[in-house]
Amino acid sequence: MLPLRNIDSRFPIPEWEEVAATASNLADADAHAFWTERGREWVHQLRQALGSGYIGYESTHFWLISSQPESISRRFIPWLETTRTKVLKALELDVSAHLYGKCPVLVTHDLETYYDYVSGYLEEGEHALSGGMYINQGYGHFVFTYLDMGQAELVLAHELTHSLVAHLPLPAWVNEGIAQLCEQAATGRDTADYEQIRETLETYWTAETIQDLWTGQGFNRQDEGQFQSYHLAKVLTGKLAGEASRFQAFLHEAHFADAGSKALMKHFGLSLEELVTDYLGEGNWSALPTTPDVPPKEK
């Protein structure tokens, strides 16, 4: 039986650090088997907590817990497997020594259940609205509320990308940027509201607000700062991704502690300020010196 955190939640949240302590010396193959079994046990407990309306499915790399009709749920699995392969190939990532077990995907039937679930992993305080979330805590997994298949594909591609780079200490702007690029590549759709972005693009960004991009706080804002942060992250990351070999090397060295500045200079010969200036024009766009203790949360 998995040891559970004693919190006020109707959903089981295991004490993963305690579980991990028993597997610290396992070889890769044994670690994969160990975490697959622990994950299967947890998914079973979670499905029971959600109630009889939820059904579990399993594939090579995923568990799916869904309240949708079987015909819809079974479309998710092959789409996830195919998209996983595409993202790993595009980013030239080898996750075999980093991601053990399988990735759980929870599809809730309403927003109330979604927010009730993710609240067990969020710090106290106000948080921006979201349509899906990759929870990079304990046993990494992602969750979203189903609206339609088109929306589901967008969310799945975005959160799947977060899960595949979770072992890298990426700055938030890089993490969110590549998630958006992979989302667009996988679905062929760009859902950004460019008219809304243009309304405040020239006035929003200042020497102060740019710090929200570098620290990752902008992605959790509850005003125009959130969509402006997502947009700028996608633009900046897209510029770098155009040079594939340099970009892949950059991804493996970029670190949230300095907003990726050292890796950017090493592989592209650019400062953060120069990168932003190329899009926003002249301004004080440099990152203030900070050393975060933990990486910023991704959505």
N, C-alpha and C positions, 0 to 999 in steps of 0.2 A: 504493500500500500504506500502510495506516495505521501511524504510528509507535506502538510498544507500550511500556508500562512494563516494566521488567526486574524482575519480582517472581516469587516462588515460587508460581505459580498456573498451573493447567492451562487457565484461561480467559483469553482475550485482553482486556486492559484498555488501551485506547489512551491516549496522551498527549494528552488533549483540549485542554489549554492550547496546545500546539504547533499542533494543528489549527486552533483558534480564531484564532490569530494571523494565519492566512492568509485569514480571512474577516471581519476586523474592520471593513472599510470597505464591505461589500456592502449594497445596498439590501434592503429586507424580502423582496421576491419572489426576489431572487437568493440571499439568505441561506437562505430556506426550501429552495430547490432544492439549494444546497450542502450543508446539513445533512441533507437527505433522502438524498442520495447517500452521504454519509459514514456515516450511520446504516445504510443498506442494506448497505454494505460490512462494517461491524462485525457486524451481525446474521448475515451470511453466515459470517463467521469464527467467531462464537460457536456457531452451529448445528453447524459442523464439529467444534468442540472438544467439544461435548456428545455427539456420536456419531450413529449412523444411526437411533436410535430417536426422534429429534426432528425435527419437520417445521415449516417456516416458512409463515406466512400473512400476508397484507397487506390492509389496508383504507385508508380515507381518512386516518385519524389514527393508526393503530396497526400495529405489527408484532407478531405472536404467534409465539413459539417454544414448542412443546408436544410432550410425549411421549404425550399422551392420544389415544384413537381420533379419527379425523377427525370423526365425528358429534358428539362432545363439543366438540372444539376449534372447530368452525365455529359452535357456539352462543355462544362467548365474544365473537366479533367484533361481531355486531349488538348484543349486550348492552352492550358497551363503548361503541360509538358512541352508542347511545341514552342511556346513563347520562351520558356526557360532555356531551351537549346539555342534559340536565336539571340537572346541577351548575352549568354555566356560566350557565344562565338563572336558577337559584335564587340564585346569589351575584352575579349581574350582572357577570360578569367578561368582559373582552375580552383574550384571550391572543395575539391575532394578531401583536403586536409583541414577544412575549416567548418564545413556544414555537415554535421553528423545527423543521422536520423532523417525524418521527413518533415516537410513544412506543413503545419496545420493551416487551413483556410476556413474561416467561419463566416457564413453568409446569414446574417440575421434577417428576420422577416419584417422588422420595423426599426425606426430610429431610436425609439425608447429603449429597446433591448441593446442596440448598438452602443448608445451612450452609457447605459447601465454597465455594460461589459467593460468598455475602455476606461471607465472611471476608476476601476480597480488598479489601473496601472499609471494613472496621471497624478501629478503632484496637486496639492490643494491650490485653489485659485481659479481664475477665469481662463478659459481656453477658447481658441477660435473654433468655429464650426468646421466639420470635416465630413467627407463622404466615405473615407476609408482610412485605415491606419495600419502600418507595419509596426508591431510591438517588439522592439529589440531589447527585450528583457527576459532573462531566464531562457526558456525554450522559444526562440523567435517564431512569430506567426503573424498573420494578418487577418483583418476583419473588415467587413463592409456590409451595407444594407442594399439588397437587390431592388433595383427599379426596373431595368430592362437589360437585354443582352448587350446592347451597345455600350451602355454605361458600365456594365459589369466588366467588359473587356478592357475598358480604359483603366478602371480601378485595379483590376488584376495585374495588368502590365506594369502599372506604376508601383504598386506595393511589392510585386514580385522582384522588380529591379532593386528596391530597397533591401529585400531579403538576401539577394545574391551578393551585395556589396557590404553586408553588415559586418564582415570581419575586417574591413578597411576603416581606418580612423578618419574618414573623409569630413571636410568642412560641410556644413549644411548646404551652402550654395552649390557645391559640386554634387552632393548627394541628390538634392532636389532637381538639379539641372539634368543629370543623366536619367533620372526617373521619368522626367517629362519627355526627353528625347526618345527613350525606349518605348514609352507609351505611344508616342506619335508614330514611331517606326512600326510597332506591332499592329496598330489599328488602322493606320493610314489617315488618322483624323487629328486635326489641330483644333482644340476646343477653347482656346484662349479668346476672351472678349477684347479684341484690339481697340475697339472704339472706347470702351471703358478705360483701358490702359492709357490711351493717348490723352484722355481728359486731364490726368494728373501727373503724367510722366515727367514733364518739364519742371513742375513745381514741387513734386514730392521729394526728390532726392537731394539731400544736403550732406555736409560733412558729418552731421549727427545721425541722420537716418541711414546712411550707408553702413554705419556700425551694426545696425540690426541685421543687415545682410551677412556681414562677416561673422557675427556671433551666432546667427541662426534664429535670433528672436523675431525677425521680421515675418517668418513663416507662421508664427502663432499670434500675430497681431489681429485685431478685430476691426480694422479699418482698411483703407486702400493700401496700406503698407503690406498687407498679406499678398494681394494679387500682384502688386508691383514687385515684391520680392521674388515671387515665383517667375514672373516674366523676365526679370533681369538675370536670375539664375540660369534660366533656359538660354537666353541670348549669349551670356558669357561662356557657358559650357559648350554651346553650339559652335562658337568661334574656335574654341580649342579642339573640339572633336573633329574638325575638318582636317587636322593633321593627325591621322590615326595612330601612327607609331609613337609620336611624342605624347599624345593624349593618354595612351595606355600606360606608358611609363609614369606619367604624371599621376594617374589614378592610384598607382601602387605606392606613391610616396607623399601625396598630399595629406596634410594633417590639420585637424581642426584647431590645434593649439595656436597656430599662426595663420589661420584662414587659408592655408595652402600657399602662402607667399614664397617660401623657400623652394618648394617643388615647381612652382610656376616660373620662377627665375631660372632654375636649373634647366628645365626642359624646353622653355619657350623664350627665355631671355626677356621676360616681361615682369613688371611689378603689378600688383593688384590695381594700383592707380592708373597705370598705362592701359591695362585691360579695360577698365571701366570708361576711361576717357575716349577710347576708340568708339564707344557707343553713345555715351551721354555728353561728351564734350568736356572741356576743361572744368576742373573742380578739385576739391580736396577729397579724393576718394580712397585714400590709404586707410589701412586698418590700424586702429590704436593697439598698442601692445597689451595683450591679455593672455592669460594662460588658464583656460577653462579646465576644470577637474574632470569633466565628463563630456563626451560628444553631445552635440545638440540632438534633440529628438526629431525624427523625420515623420512625415505624414504621406 
